[in-house]
Amino acid sequence: MTGTPGTRPVRPRRSVLAVPGSNPRFLHKARSLPADEVFLDLEDAVAPLAKAEARENVVRSLNEGGWGGRTRVVRVNDWTTQWTYRDVVTVVEGAGQHVDCLLLPKVRDAGQVVALDLLLSQIERAMGFEVGRIGIEAQIEDARGLVDVDAIAAASPRLETLVFGPADFMASIAMKTLVVGEQPPGYGADAYHYILMKILMAARAHGLQAIDGPYLQIHDEDGFRAVAGRSAALGFDGKWVLHPAQIAAANEVYAPAQADYDHAELILDAYAHHTSAAGGARGAAMLGTEMIDEASRKMALVVAGKGRAAGLSRTTSFVAPE
């Protein structure tokens, strides 16, 4: 293993589009859609008899290019199946230079992430690729994975994200609902708050991004926005989308509002000025009617970083007081 946790590239992941590896038409179309990340799926979206052909489709699609600045990810099958090692070998040997990350589903313990890291390193060495360049996304989909999520988050310096997998998770804890992402009937509070916060805390403690899972009612934009807004408010970086119609909503929900972005940039400029010699080397100062200090700077860095990643442009500028 190489690198240090928290030093991986921080990629935009507001919208993470799922694309079945068994469908060449969808693979081609995904290249033109405005999703931040596209993951080419070899797992749940591909029938057992179509796994081998899907691998070849994915390799061909990655090598053909045309993905622009999108993060390119392949979801392999989980380690309890007979397909995982062949997924990894075929995809990385065949198109490893065009893969940013592998997504490992149904992660239940740190050892499963370590195993993928070791296999990736062997293939990279054998192929003459840069060792450690390909990242890992770990999907938390059951109670055991959630209990061990902190150890999972620390398992490999290749890790870039933790991903919530709601459908399998709901089944694993026998949640009383069939609508993925919606609140179960009879429970007055948010049934997902603890789950999301636990994943988020593990991610942030280890310098990782946190991604919310899909909302299956693909034509219900209001429902999608409500569910996405919940995890975005907590600090999640993005959400899976299952249909092109969900992409614009995800990109909007997980980016800061223009006014918030502008304000964050103003705080950063004002704090830099006031802490400088020219600004009086003060640790706390006023920005309009607002007191700002080092804590304000840290909060502003988060919002400004998300705004820059979303491609927002400033509409205001800082003017130093005379």
N, C-alpha and C positions, 0 to 999 in steps of 0.2 A: 504494500500500500504506500501511496505517496501523498505529500501535501499535508496541510493542517486544516482541521475542521474550521469552517467559517471563511475559508479563503477561496472557495469556488466562485465561478462567475455568477453574478446576480442577474438573472435573465428576467425580462418581463413575462409574467404568467397570469395576466388578468383573465384571459380566456384560454382554456386548454381544450382543444377540439379533439374528440375521439373519432377515429376513422377505422373501420374494419379493414384489416389487411387482406381479406378475401375478396374485396370489391375494388377492382382496378378503376372503375369510373369514379368512385368516391375518392380514391387516392389522388387521382388527377385533379379533381375539382378542389380538393383541400388546399392546393398550392395557390389558389387565387382568392382564398377567403381571408379576412382580416383578423384571424386569431393570432394571439401572441405565440402560442405553442400548439403544435399538432402532434398527437401521439398515434402512431400506427399500431393497431391492436392485433396481437396474436392470441389473446386470451379469450375472454367471455364472448366477444363478438364474432368469433370464428368457430365453426363446428369442428369436432374432432377429425372428421374425414378431410377437412379442408386445411388443416394446419400446415402441411408441407408446402402446398401451393401458395398459401398466404405468405410464408417466409420468402419465397422467391418473388412474389409480387412486391413485398416491402423492399427487398434488396434492389430490385429493378427501379422502383419509384424513387428511392433515395439517390441512386446513382444517376438518374436522369436529371436531377437538380430542379431548379425553378422554385425553390422553397423560400427564396428571399431571406429576410432576417428572422424568420420564424424559428423558434426552438424546435429541433427535430428529435422526437423521442419514440422509442419502440417499447410497447408493453409486451414482455415475454410472459409465458405461463409460470405459475407458481411452483415452488420446489417440490410439492407433493405429487406433481404429475410426472409423466414420462417425457414431456416435451421441452422442459426448460433448457437443458444443456444444449440441445440441438438448436433451439431458438437463438441462444446467445452465440454459438459458434457460427451458424449460418449468417446471421445478420452482421456480426462484427467482422468476420473474415471477408464477407462479401461487400459490405458498405460501411465499414467502421470509420472511414474518414469523413463520412457524411452523417454520423449519428452524434448528437449532443449528449443524450442520456438514455439509459435503459430504465424502464419503470418495472419494478418488481411488485407484483400483487400479493395480497394475503400474507404480509409479513407478520410473523408471530414472535420472532425473537431475533436478537442481534446476529446470531450465527448464520442466519439465512442471508443477511446483507454481506457478511464477511465472505461467505462462500461465493457470492456473485462477484465481489471485488477480486478475489483470488483468480477466478476463472477469467475475468476480463484482463487482468494483468498478464496471465499466461498467453492469451491470444494476442494481446498488444505486442508482447515481446517476440512471439513467433512471427508476427506479420511486420515487424519493424515500425509499429506505430508508437506515438508518444505514450508512455505508460502513465496512466492516471487521468488522461484527458477526458475520457467518457465518464459522465456523471451517473449517479444513481438517484432515482426517486423511489421512495418506499411507501407503499399503500397500506394503511392500517384499516383492517376490515373485520376484526372480531375482538372479543373481550380480552383475549390473551395478548394480542398485539397492543391494545391500549394500555394494559397493565405494564407491559415492558417497553412502552414507547420511548422513555428516556434512554434506555440502553440501546434501543434501535437507532435513535438519533445520533448516538455517539459511536456507532459501529464501524464507520468507514469515512475517511476524508473525501471520498467520492460523493457522499450524499449532498444533494442540493435541496430536496424538498421532502416533506411528509405530506401525504395525500390521504384525506378521509374517504373511505369507501362505504357509503351509507347503506346500500342495499344488503350486502352481505353482513354488515355490522348489525343491522336491525334484526336480521334472521338469527344471528349468533346469540343475541340476548333475548330473543323471543318477544320483541316489541310488538304490541298489538295494533299493527296497521299494515296496509298493503300499498300505501302511497309514499314512495320514497321522498324523504325530505320534509314531509308534512308532520305536524304534531299528532301523536297518537290520541285517539278519543279518550276522554276521561281524565286527562292530566292537565292541570290548569297552568303549569309553568312551561318553560322551554325544555323539552326532553333531551335536546342536543347540547345544551350549554356546557355541561361537564365534559362531554366528549370533545367538543371543539376546543375548549380551553386547555384541556390536558395535552392535546396534539399541538396547540399553539405554544404552550409553555415549553414543551420539549424541543420544538423547532427553534424558538428564539434562544433558548439556553445554549444551543449548539450552532447558532449562526445559520439556520436553514430557513427556507420559505415554507409556508403552510398553505395548502391548496384544499378548498372545499370540493366535495364530490358532486355528482350530477343531480339535476332535477329532471325527472322523467316525463313530466307533463310538458312536452316540448312546445306546444302551442299556447301555453298559459304564460304569457309574458309577465303579467302582474304577480302570479305565484312565483315565478323565477326571481323576479326582482326582490320580492319579500324575503325569500330564503337566502338569496345572495347578500342582501343587505344585512342580514343577521351576522354572517361570518365576516363580511367586510367591516362592520362596525367594531368587531372584536380585534381586527388587525390582520385577517387572512389576506393573502396576496392575490388570490384569484380563485376561479371555479371551473370545473369541467363543464363543457357544453356538448350536447349530443346532436344539435341541429344548428345549421347556419343562422337560423332566426334568433338564437340565443346569444350570438357573439357580440353584437352591438351593446346589448344590455349588460353583459359581463364587463366589457371594456369600460363602460361608463360607471358601473357600480364600484369597481375596484380601483378606479382612478379618483384622485381628490377633485372636488369641485374647483372651478377656476378661481373663485374668490379665496378658497382655502390655500390653493397653491401659491397665489400671489402673496398672500399674507405670510406664508412660510418663508418665501424668498426674502421678503422685507425684513423678517425677524433675523434671518441669517446675515443679511447685509448690515442691519443696524447693530447687531451684536459684535460683528467683526469691527465695525467702526468704533464703537464705544469702548471696546477692550484694547484698542490700539493706543499708541502714544498720542497720536493726533486727536483721538477722541477722548482722551483723559484717562485711559487705562482703568476704566471702571468695570467692575464685575457685574453690576446691575445698573440698568438705565431705563429710560422711558422711551417707548415707541408710541407716539400719540398719548392715549390715556392708559396704555398697558405697560406694566412693569415686565421687563425681560431680563433673564439671567442665563446661566449655563444650562439649567433644566429646560428653559424655553428653546435654546439652541438645539438640544438633542431632539425635542419633539418636532421642531421645525425641519430638522434633517430628514426625518421619516417621511413627512408629508411632501417635502420638496423632492426627495428621491423618487417617490412614487409618481409625482407629477412629471418629472423629467423622463422617467421610464415610459410614461404614457404618451410622451411627445407633446406635452403642453408647453405653450410659450407664455412668457410673462407679459402682462398688460400694465404693470406698474413698475416704478423704479424708486430706489431709495435716494433721498436727498439728505445729505448730512446737515444737521442743524448748525447755524452760525454761532 
